[in-house]
Amino acid sequence: MTEVSQSQDKGKKSLIVGGLLVIIIASTPILFYTYESFPNSTVWETYFFTLETNFPSWINFAYYLIGKSIPLLLLLIWFFTCKHWWHWIILVPIAMYSFQIWGVLNESNGMDEVELIYVIPLMMVLVPFVYLIRAKLFSKVRGNDLAAFEAELGQNRTLWQQIIDLFR
């Protein structure tokens, strides 16, 4: 297999994955409103099963669950596709939404109150870790040549060039 065909295969795979991500992100408003298809009672009866909830109704349960799941899905996509050095800090809101979903699934009444106790230790590890990455990157970028670094910062760039630089 030649290098050209390998890069074409990689490009096709990238287009497919990117297309799937676009479809998932574009469908989130539709996914969010699926909570309206749940029954407006505490008992959900079908031919196959009967379920009961402690929430005022299954619509409320689905509203809270989906309301936490959609942002978690978008944050996960952002975390796994982000190429920036700071993407590890996205784990903090991911953990927060994960704990909130756990509270909804356990039908906890104080579901948005307790997760802070669990997120703070994660933040105590992640924030210094991200800052350490930042410090190491900036020391490598600066190196011994601060004049070149300052010259790069002093360049006049258009808005479009600045946006392109964000995605390098």
FITORKE-926809 format. One line per field, with one value per atom (N, C-alpha, C): residue in three letters; atom name; x, y, z; chain. Coordinates in nm, 2 decimals. Each point is the difference from the previous one (the first is absolute). Example, Ala and Ser with C-alpha at 12.3 -4.5 7.8 and 13.67 -1.06 7.14 Angstrom:
REM FITORKE-926809
code	c(ALA:ALA:ALA:SER:SER:SER)
site	c(N:CA:C:N:CA:C)
X	c(1.32:-0.09:0.09:-0.04:0.09:-0.08)
Y	c(-0.57:0.12:0.12:0.11:0.11:0.11)
Z	c(0.78:0.00:0.00:-0.07:0.00:0.08)
unit	c(A:A:A:A:A:A)
//
This chain:
REM FITORKE-926809
code	c(MET:MET:MET:THR:THR:THR:GLU:GLU:GLU:VAL:VAL:VAL:SER:SER:SER:GLN:GLN:GLN:SER:SER:SER:GLN:GLN:GLN:ASP:ASP:ASP:LYS:LYS:LYS:GLY:GLY:GLY:LYS:LYS:LYS:LYS:LYS:LYS:SER:SER:SER:LEU:LEU:LEU:ILE:ILE:ILE:VAL:VAL:VAL:GLY:GLY:GLY:GLY:GLY:GLY:LEU:LEU:LEU:LEU:LEU:LEU:VAL:VAL:VAL:ILE:ILE:ILE:ILE:ILE:ILE:ILE:ILE:ILE:ALA:ALA:ALA:SER:SER:SER:THR:THR:THR:PRO:PRO:PRO:ILE:ILE:ILE:LEU:LEU:LEU:PHE:PHE:PHE:TYR:TYR:TYR:THR:THR:THR:TYR:TYR:TYR:GLU:GLU:GLU:SER:SER:SER:PHE:PHE:PHE:PRO:PRO:PRO:ASN:ASN:ASN:SER:SER:SER:THR:THR:THR:VAL:VAL:VAL:TRP:TRP:TRP:GLU:GLU:GLU:THR:THR:THR:TYR:TYR:TYR:PHE:PHE:PHE:PHE:PHE:PHE:THR:THR:THR:LEU:LEU:LEU:GLU:GLU:GLU:THR:THR:THR:ASN:ASN:ASN:PHE:PHE:PHE:PRO:PRO:PRO:SER:SER:SER:TRP:TRP:TRP:ILE:ILE:ILE:ASN:ASN:ASN:PHE:PHE:PHE:ALA:ALA:ALA:TYR:TYR:TYR:TYR:TYR:TYR:LEU:LEU:LEU:ILE:ILE:ILE:GLY:GLY:GLY:LYS:LYS:LYS:SER:SER:SER:ILE:ILE:ILE:PRO:PRO:PRO:LEU:LEU:LEU:LEU:LEU:LEU:LEU:LEU:LEU:LEU:LEU:LEU:LEU:LEU:LEU:ILE:ILE:ILE:TRP:TRP:TRP:PHE:PHE:PHE:PHE:PHE:PHE:THR:THR:THR:CYS:CYS:CYS:LYS:LYS:LYS:HIS:HIS:HIS:TRP:TRP:TRP:TRP:TRP:TRP:HIS:HIS:HIS:TRP:TRP:TRP:ILE:ILE:ILE:ILE:ILE:ILE:LEU:LEU:LEU:VAL:VAL:VAL:PRO:PRO:PRO:ILE:ILE:ILE:ALA:ALA:ALA:MET:MET:MET:TYR:TYR:TYR:SER:SER:SER:PHE:PHE:PHE:GLN:GLN:GLN:ILE:ILE:ILE:TRP:TRP:TRP:GLY:GLY:GLY:VAL:VAL:VAL:LEU:LEU:LEU:ASN:ASN:ASN:GLU:GLU:GLU:SER:SER:SER:ASN:ASN:ASN:GLY:GLY:GLY:MET:MET:MET:ASP:ASP:ASP:GLU:GLU:GLU:VAL:VAL:VAL:GLU:GLU:GLU:LEU:LEU:LEU:ILE:ILE:ILE:TYR:TYR:TYR:VAL:VAL:VAL:ILE:ILE:ILE:PRO:PRO:PRO:LEU:LEU:LEU:MET:MET:MET:MET:MET:MET:VAL:VAL:VAL:LEU:LEU:LEU:VAL:VAL:VAL:PRO:PRO:PRO:PHE:PHE:PHE:VAL:VAL:VAL:TYR:TYR:TYR:LEU:LEU:LEU:ILE:ILE:ILE:ARG:ARG:ARG:ALA:ALA:ALA:LYS:LYS:LYS:LEU:LEU:LEU:PHE:PHE:PHE:SER:SER:SER:LYS:LYS:LYS:VAL:VAL:VAL:ARG:ARG:ARG:GLY:GLY:GLY:ASN:ASN:ASN:ASP:ASP:ASP:LEU:LEU:LEU:ALA:ALA:ALA:ALA:ALA:ALA:PHE:PHE:PHE:GLU:GLU:GLU:ALA:ALA:ALA:GLU:GLU:GLU:LEU:LEU:LEU:GLY:GLY:GLY:GLN:GLN:GLN:ASN:ASN:ASN:ARG:ARG:ARG:THR:THR:THR:LEU:LEU:LEU:TRP:TRP:TRP:GLN:GLN:GLN:GLN:GLN:GLN:ILE:ILE:ILE:ILE:ILE:ILE:ASP:ASP:ASP:LEU:LEU:LEU:PHE:PHE:PHE:ARG:ARG:ARG)
site	c(N:CA:C:N:CA:C:N:CA:C:N:CA:C:N:CA:C:N:CA:C:N:CA:C:N:CA:C:N:CA:C:N:CA:C:N:CA:C:N:CA:C:N:CA:C:N:CA:C:N:CA:C:N:CA:C:N:CA:C:N:CA:C:N:CA:C:N:CA:C:N:CA:C:N:CA:C:N:CA:C:N:CA:C:N:CA:C:N:CA:C:N:CA:C:N:CA:C:N:CA:C:N:CA:C:N:CA:C:N:CA:C:N:CA:C:N:CA:C:N:CA:C:N:CA:C:N:CA:C:N:CA:C:N:CA:C:N:CA:C:N:CA:C:N:CA:C:N:CA:C:N:CA:C:N:CA:C:N:CA:C:N:CA:C:N:CA:C:N:CA:C:N:CA:C:N:CA:C:N:CA:C:N:CA:C:N:CA:C:N:CA:C:N:CA:C:N:CA:C:N:CA:C:N:CA:C:N:CA:C:N:CA:C:N:CA:C:N:CA:C:N:CA:C:N:CA:C:N:CA:C:N:CA:C:N:CA:C:N:CA:C:N:CA:C:N:CA:C:N:CA:C:N:CA:C:N:CA:C:N:CA:C:N:CA:C:N:CA:C:N:CA:C:N:CA:C:N:CA:C:N:CA:C:N:CA:C:N:CA:C:N:CA:C:N:CA:C:N:CA:C:N:CA:C:N:CA:C:N:CA:C:N:CA:C:N:CA:C:N:CA:C:N:CA:C:N:CA:C:N:CA:C:N:CA:C:N:CA:C:N:CA:C:N:CA:C:N:CA:C:N:CA:C:N:CA:C:N:CA:C:N:CA:C:N:CA:C:N:CA:C:N:CA:C:N:CA:C:N:CA:C:N:CA:C:N:CA:C:N:CA:C:N:CA:C:N:CA:C:N:CA:C:N:CA:C:N:CA:C:N:CA:C:N:CA:C:N:CA:C:N:CA:C:N:CA:C:N:CA:C:N:CA:C:N:CA:C:N:CA:C:N:CA:C:N:CA:C:N:CA:C:N:CA:C:N:CA:C:N:CA:C:N:CA:C:N:CA:C:N:CA:C:N:CA:C:N:CA:C:N:CA:C:N:CA:C:N:CA:C:N:CA:C:N:CA:C:N:CA:C:N:CA:C:N:CA:C:N:CA:C:N:CA:C:N:CA:C:N:CA:C:N:CA:C:N:CA:C:N:CA:C:N:CA:C:N:CA:C:N:CA:C:N:CA:C:N:CA:C:N:CA:C:N:CA:C:N:CA:C:N:CA:C:N:CA:C:N:CA:C:N:CA:C:N:CA:C:N:CA:C:N:CA:C:N:CA:C)
X	c(0.08:-0.08:0.09:-0.03:0.09:-0.04:0.08:-0.02:-0.12:-0.03:-0.11:-0.13:-0.01:-0.12:-0.03:0.11:-0.02:-0.05:0.05:-0.05:-0.14:-0.04:-0.14:-0.09:0.04:-0.08:-0.02:0.11:-0.01:-0.09:0.00:-0.08:-0.15:-0.03:-0.13:-0.06:0.09:-0.04:-0.03:0.08:-0.02:-0.13:-0.03:-0.13:-0.12:0.01:-0.11:-0.02:0.11:-0.01:-0.05:0.05:-0.04:-0.15:-0.04:-0.14:-0.09:0.04:-0.08:-0.01:0.11:0.00:-0.09:0.00:-0.09:-0.14:-0.04:-0.14:-0.04:0.09:-0.03:-0.02:0.09:-0.02:-0.12:-0.03:-0.11:-0.14:0.01:-0.13:-0.02:0.09:-0.02:-0.13:-0.05:-0.13:-0.11:0.00:-0.10:0.01:0.12:0.02:-0.05:0.03:-0.04:-0.15:-0.08:-0.15:-0.06:0.08:-0.06:-0.06:0.03:-0.06:-0.15:-0.06:-0.14:-0.07:0.07:-0.07:-0.02:0.05:-0.02:-0.14:-0.05:-0.14:0.01:-0.12:-0.01:-0.07:0.06:-0.04:0.12:-0.02:0.11:0.01:-0.10:0.01:0.00:0.10:0.01:-0.03:-0.12:-0.04:0.00:0.07:-0.01:-0.03:0.00:-0.02:0.11:0.12:0.12:0.05:-0.04:0.05:-0.09:0.02:-0.06:0.11:0.01:0.10:-0.06:0.05:-0.04:0.11:-0.02:0.10:-0.04:0.10:-0.03:-0.01:0.03:-0.02:-0.15:-0.04:-0.14:-0.06:0.08:-0.05:0.12:-0.02:0.11:0.05:-0.09:0.05:0.10:-0.02:0.10:0.13:-0.01:0.12:0.08:-0.07:0.07:0.05:-0.07:0.05:0.13:0.01:0.12:0.11:-0.03:0.10:0.06:-0.09:0.04:0.07:-0.05:0.06:0.14:0.04:0.14:0.08:-0.07:0.07:0.05:-0.08:0.03:0.13:0.00:0.13:0.12:-0.02:0.11:0.05:-0.10:0.04:0.08:-0.04:0.07:0.14:0.01:0.12:0.10:-0.05:0.08:0.05:-0.08:0.04:0.11:-0.02:0.10:0.13:-0.01:0.12:0.08:-0.06:0.07:0.04:-0.06:0.04:0.09:0.02:0.07:0.15:0.07:0.15:0.08:-0.07:0.07:0.06:0.10:0.07:-0.09:-0.10:-0.08:-0.12:-0.01:-0.13:-0.02:0.10:-0.02:-0.09:-0.01:-0.08:-0.15:-0.03:-0.14:-0.05:0.09:-0.04:-0.08:0.02:-0.07:-0.15:-0.04:-0.15:-0.05:0.08:-0.04:-0.03:0.09:-0.02:-0.13:-0.02:-0.11:-0.13:-0.01:-0.12:-0.02:0.11:0.00:-0.06:0.04:-0.05:-0.15:-0.04:-0.14:-0.08:0.05:-0.08:-0.01:0.10:0.00:-0.11:-0.01:-0.11:-0.14:-0.01:-0.13:-0.04:0.10:-0.03:-0.03:0.06:-0.03:-0.13:-0.06:-0.12:0.02:0.12:0.03:-0.07:-0.05:-0.07:0.10:0.11:0.10:0.11:-0.04:0.09:0.11:-0.03:0.10:0.08:0.00:0.06:0.13:0.00:0.11:0.12:-0.02:0.11:0.12:-0.02:0.12:0.10:-0.05:0.09:0.09:-0.05:0.08:0.08:-0.05:0.07:0.13:-0.01:0.11:0.13:0.01:0.12:0.05:-0.09:0.04:0.06:-0.06:0.06:0.13:0.02:0.13:0.11:-0.03:0.10:0.01:-0.11:0.00:0.05:-0.04:0.05:0.15:0.07:0.14:0.07:-0.06:0.05:-0.01:-0.11:-0.02:0.10:0.01:0.10:0.14:0.04:0.13:0.02:-0.10:0.01:0.02:-0.07:0.01:0.14:0.05:0.13:0.11:-0.01:0.10:-0.01:-0.12:-0.01:0.05:-0.03:0.05:0.15:0.06:0.15:0.06:-0.06:0.05:-0.01:-0.12:-0.02:0.10:0.01:0.09:0.15:0.03:0.14:0.10:0.11:0.09:-0.02:-0.09:-0.02:-0.13:0.00:-0.12:-0.02:0.10:-0.02:-0.09:0.02:-0.08:-0.14:-0.02:-0.14:-0.07:0.07:-0.06:-0.04:0.09:-0.02:-0.13:-0.02:-0.11:-0.13:0.01:-0.12:-0.03:0.10:-0.02:-0.05:-0.01:-0.04:-0.15:-0.03:-0.14:-0.06:-0.11:-0.07:-0.15:-0.05:-0.15:-0.08:-0.12:-0.09:0.00:0.00:-0.01:0.13:0.12:0.12:0.01:-0.06:-0.01:-0.09:-0.11:-0.09:0.07:0.07:0.08:0.10:0.07:0.10:-0.06:-0.12:-0.07:-0.01:-0.01:-0.02:0.13:0.11:0.13:0.04)
Y	c(-0.12:0.12:0.12:0.10:0.12:0.10:0.10:0.10:0.09:0.02:0.08:-0.07:-0.14:-0.07:-0.01:0.00:0.00:0.13:0.11:0.13:0.02:-0.06:0.01:-0.08:-0.12:-0.08:0.08:0.06:0.07:0.12:0.07:0.11:-0.04:-0.11:-0.05:-0.04:-0.06:-0.04:0.12:0.11:0.12:0.07:-0.01:0.06:-0.07:-0.14:-0.08:0.03:0.00:0.03:0.15:0.09:0.14:0.01:-0.07:0.01:-0.06:-0.11:-0.06:0.10:0.07:0.09:0.12:0.05:0.11:-0.04:-0.13:-0.05:0.00:-0.06:-0.01:0.14:0.09:0.14:0.07:-0.02:0.07:-0.06:-0.13:-0.06:0.02:0.07:0.02:0.07:0.10:0.06:-0.10:-0.09:-0.10:-0.10:-0.04:-0.09:0.06:0.13:0.06:-0.01:0.02:0.00:-0.13:-0.11:-0.13:-0.03:0.08:-0.01:0.01:0.07:0.02:-0.12:-0.11:-0.12:-0.09:0.03:-0.08:0.03:-0.10:0.02:0.10:0.07:0.10:-0.06:-0.11:-0.06:-0.06:-0.05:-0.06:-0.15:-0.05:-0.14:-0.01:-0.08:-0.01:-0.15:-0.02:-0.14:-0.02:-0.11:-0.05:-0.15:-0.06:-0.14:-0.08:0.06:-0.07:0.02:0.12:0.04:0.10:0.01:0.11:0.06:0.13:0.07:0.11:0.03:0.10:0.09:0.13:0.10:0.08:0.05:0.09:0.15:0.02:0.14:0.03:0.12:0.03:-0.07:-0.02:-0.08:-0.05:-0.08:-0.05:0.11:0.10:0.11:0.08:0.02:0.07:-0.08:-0.13:-0.08:0.01:-0.01:0.00:0.14:0.11:0.13:0.03:-0.05:0.02:-0.09:-0.12:-0.09:0.05:0.04:0.04:0.14:0.08:0.14:-0.01:-0.11:-0.02:-0.08:-0.09:-0.08:0.07:0.09:0.07:0.09:0.08:0.07:-0.09:-0.11:-0.10:-0.05:-0.04:-0.05:0.10:0.13:0.11:0.02:0.00:0.02:-0.12:-0.12:-0.12:0.02:0.04:0.02:0.11:0.10:0.11:-0.05:-0.07:-0.05:-0.09:-0.10:-0.09:0.06:0.11:0.06:0.12:0.05:0.12:-0.03:0.09:-0.02:0.10:0.08:0.10:-0.06:0.06:-0.05:0.00:0.08:0.02:-0.09:-0.09:-0.08:-0.09:-0.02:-0.09:0.07:0.13:0.07:-0.02:-0.05:-0.03:-0.12:-0.07:-0.11:0.04:0.13:0.05:0.00:0.07:0.00:-0.14:-0.08:-0.14:-0.07:0.01:-0.06:0.05:0.13:0.06:-0.05:-0.01:-0.05:-0.15:-0.07:-0.15:-0.02:0.08:-0.02:0.04:0.10:0.05:-0.11:-0.07:-0.11:-0.11:-0.03:-0.10:0.03:0.13:0.04:-0.02:0.03:-0.02:-0.15:-0.08:-0.14:-0.06:0.05:-0.05:0.07:0.09:0.07:0.08:0.06:0.08:0.14:0.04:0.13:0.12:-0.01:0.10:-0.02:-0.03:-0.05:0.10:0.13:0.10:0.05:-0.06:0.05:-0.07:-0.13:-0.09:-0.01:0.02:-0.03:0.09:0.11:0.09:-0.06:-0.08:-0.07:-0.10:-0.06:-0.09:0.07:0.12:0.07:0.07:0.05:0.08:-0.08:-0.13:-0.08:-0.01:-0.02:-0.01:0.13:0.11:0.13:0.03:-0.05:0.01:-0.07:-0.10:-0.07:0.06:0.03:0.04:0.14:0.10:0.14:0.01:-0.06:0.01:-0.07:-0.12:-0.07:0.08:0.07:0.08:0.12:0.06:0.11:-0.05:-0.12:-0.05:-0.02:-0.06:-0.01:0.14:0.10:0.13:0.06:-0.02:0.05:-0.07:-0.13:-0.07:0.04:0.02:0.04:0.14:0.09:0.14:0.00:-0.08:0.00:-0.05:-0.10:-0.06:0.10:0.07:0.10:0.12:0.04:0.12:-0.05:-0.11:-0.04:0.10:0.02:0.10:0.12:0.00:0.10:0.08:0.08:0.08:0.11:0.04:0.11:-0.06:-0.12:-0.06:-0.02:-0.04:-0.02:0.13:0.11:0.13:0.05:-0.03:0.05:-0.07:-0.13:-0.07:0.06:0.03:0.06:0.14:0.07:0.14:0.00:-0.11:0.00:0.04:0.09:0.03:-0.11:-0.05:-0.11:0.04:-0.04:0.02:-0.09:0.03:-0.08:-0.15:-0.01:-0.13:-0.08:0.07:-0.07:-0.04:0.08:-0.04:-0.12:-0.01:-0.11:-0.13:0.01:-0.11:-0.05:0.10:-0.04:-0.08:0.03:-0.08:-0.14:-0.04:-0.14:-0.07:0.06:-0.06:-0.11)
Z	c(0.00:0.00:0.00:-0.09:-0.01:0.11:0.01:0.10:-0.04:-0.13:-0.04:0.03:-0.02:0.03:0.15:0.08:0.14:0.05:-0.05:0.04:-0.05:-0.12:-0.05:0.10:0.04:0.09:0.13:0.05:0.13:-0.02:-0.12:-0.02:-0.01:-0.06:-0.01:0.14:0.08:0.14:0.08:-0.02:0.07:-0.04:-0.13:-0.05:0.06:0.01:0.05:0.15:0.08:0.14:0.02:-0.07:0.01:-0.04:-0.10:-0.04:0.11:0.06:0.11:0.12:0.03:0.11:-0.04:-0.12:-0.04:0.01:-0.04:0.01:0.15:0.09:0.14:0.06:-0.03:0.06:-0.05:-0.14:-0.06:0.06:0.04:0.05:0.15:0.07:0.14:0.04:-0.08:0.04:-0.01:-0.10:-0.02:0.12:0.03:0.11:0.13:0.02:0.12:0.03:-0.11:0.02:-0.01:0.01:0.01:0.13:0.10:0.13:0.00:-0.10:-0.02:-0.04:-0.04:-0.04:0.12:0.12:0.12:0.06:0.07:0.06:0.11:0.02:0.10:0.12:0.05:0.12:0.07:0.13:0.07:-0.04:-0.06:-0.04:-0.15:-0.06:-0.14:-0.03:-0.06:-0.03:-0.15:-0.04:-0.14:0.00:-0.12:-0.01:0.06:0.00:0.04:0.14:0.06:0.13:0.06:0.14:0.07:0.09:-0.01:0.08:0.08:0.12:0.08:0.04:0.01:0.04:0.12:0.07:0.11:-0.04:-0.12:-0.06:-0.01:-0.02:-0.01:-0.12:-0.11:-0.12:-0.07:-0.10:-0.09:-0.09:-0.03:-0.08:0.08:0.13:0.08:0.01:0.02:0.01:-0.13:-0.12:-0.13:-0.02:0.04:-0.02:0.07:0.13:0.07:-0.06:-0.03:-0.05:-0.14:-0.09:-0.13:0.01:0.09:0.02:0.05:0.07:0.04:-0.10:-0.07:-0.10:-0.12:-0.06:-0.12:0.02:0.11:0.02:0.02:0.07:0.02:-0.13:-0.09:-0.13:-0.08:0.00:-0.07:0.06:0.13:0.07:-0.03:-0.01:-0.04:-0.14:-0.09:-0.14:0.00:0.07:0.01:0.05:0.11:0.07:-0.10:-0.07:-0.08:-0.13:-0.04:-0.13:0.01:0.12:0.03:-0.01:-0.08:-0.01:0.08:0.08:0.08:0.13:0.05:0.12:0.12:0.01:0.11:0.01:-0.10:-0.01:0.13:0.08:0.12:0.10:0.00:0.09:-0.03:-0.12:-0.03:0.08:0.06:0.09:0.12:0.04:0.12:-0.03:-0.10:-0.03:-0.04:-0.06:-0.03:0.13:0.10:0.12:0.07:-0.01:0.07:-0.06:-0.13:-0.07:0.03:0.01:0.03:0.13:0.10:0.14:0.00:-0.07:-0.01:-0.06:-0.11:-0.06:0.10:0.07:0.11:0.10:0.04:0.09:-0.06:-0.13:-0.06:0.00:-0.04:-0.01:0.13:0.11:0.14:0.05:-0.08:0.04:0.13:0.01:0.11:-0.01:0.12:0.00:0.00:0.06:0.00:-0.10:-0.12:-0.10:-0.04:0.01:-0.04:0.11:0.12:0.11:0.04:-0.01:0.05:-0.09:-0.13:-0.09:0.02:0.06:0.02:0.10:0.09:0.09:-0.08:-0.11:-0.08:-0.11:-0.04:-0.11:0.05:0.12:0.06:0.00:0.05:-0.01:-0.15:-0.09:-0.14:-0.04:0.04:-0.04:0.06:0.12:0.07:-0.07:-0.08:-0.08:-0.13:-0.07:-0.14:-0.02:0.09:-0.02:0.01:0.10:0.00:-0.12:-0.04:-0.11:-0.13:-0.02:-0.12:0.00:0.12:0.02:-0.03:0.05:-0.03:-0.15:-0.07:-0.15:-0.06:0.05:-0.06:0.03:0.12:0.03:-0.09:-0.02:-0.08:-0.14:-0.05:-0.14:-0.02:0.08:-0.01:0.01:0.09:0.01:-0.12:-0.07:-0.12:-0.11:-0.01:-0.10:0.01:0.12:0.02:-0.01:0.05:0.00:0.04:-0.06:0.03:-0.09:-0.09:-0.10:0.03:0.10:0.04:-0.11:-0.07:-0.10:-0.12:-0.04:-0.11:0.05:0.13:0.05:0.01:0.04:0.01:-0.14:-0.10:-0.14:-0.05:0.03:-0.05:0.07:0.12:0.07:-0.06:-0.04:-0.05:-0.15:-0.06:-0.14:-0.01:-0.10:-0.02:-0.09:0.06:-0.07:-0.02:-0.11:-0.02:0.09:0.02:0.08:-0.06:-0.13:-0.06:0.04:-0.01:0.03:0.15:0.09:0.14:0.02:-0.07:0.01:-0.05:-0.11:-0.06:0.10:0.07:0.10:0.12:0.03:0.11:-0.03:-0.13:-0.04:-0.04:0.02:-0.04:0.10)
unit	c(A:A:A:A:A:A:A:A:A:A:A:A:A:A:A:A:A:A:A:A:A:A:A:A:A:A:A:A:A:A:A:A:A:A:A:A:A:A:A:A:A:A:A:A:A:A:A:A:A:A:A:A:A:A:A:A:A:A:A:A:A:A:A:A:A:A:A:A:A:A:A:A:A:A:A:A:A:A:A:A:A:A:A:A:A:A:A:A:A:A:A:A:A:A:A:A:A:A:A:A:A:A:A:A:A:A:A:A:A:A:A:A:A:A:A:A:A:A:A:A:A:A:A:A:A:A:A:A:A:A:A:A:A:A:A:A:A:A:A:A:A:A:A:A:A:A:A:A:A:A:A:A:A:A:A:A:A:A:A:A:A:A:A:A:A:A:A:A:A:A:A:A:A:A:A:A:A:A:A:A:A:A:A:A:A:A:A:A:A:A:A:A:A:A:A:A:A:A:A:A:A:A:A:A:A:A:A:A:A:A:A:A:A:A:A:A:A:A:A:A:A:A:A:A:A:A:A:A:A:A:A:A:A:A:A:A:A:A:A:A:A:A:A:A:A:A:A:A:A:A:A:A:A:A:A:A:A:A:A:A:A:A:A:A:A:A:A:A:A:A:A:A:A:A:A:A:A:A:A:A:A:A:A:A:A:A:A:A:A:A:A:A:A:A:A:A:A:A:A:A:A:A:A:A:A:A:A:A:A:A:A:A:A:A:A:A:A:A:A:A:A:A:A:A:A:A:A:A:A:A:A:A:A:A:A:A:A:A:A:A:A:A:A:A:A:A:A:A:A:A:A:A:A:A:A:A:A:A:A:A:A:A:A:A:A:A:A:A:A:A:A:A:A:A:A:A:A:A:A:A:A:A:A:A:A:A:A:A:A:A:A:A:A:A:A:A:A:A:A:A:A:A:A:A:A:A:A:A:A:A:A:A:A:A:A:A:A:A:A:A:A:A:A:A:A:A:A:A:A:A:A:A:A:A:A:A:A:A:A:A:A:A:A:A:A:A:A:A:A:A:A:A:A:A:A:A:A:A:A:A:A:A:A:A:A:A:A:A:A:A:A:A:A:A:A:A:A:A:A:A:A:A:A:A:A:A:A:A:A:A:A:A:A:A:A:A:A:A:A:A:A:A:A:A)
//
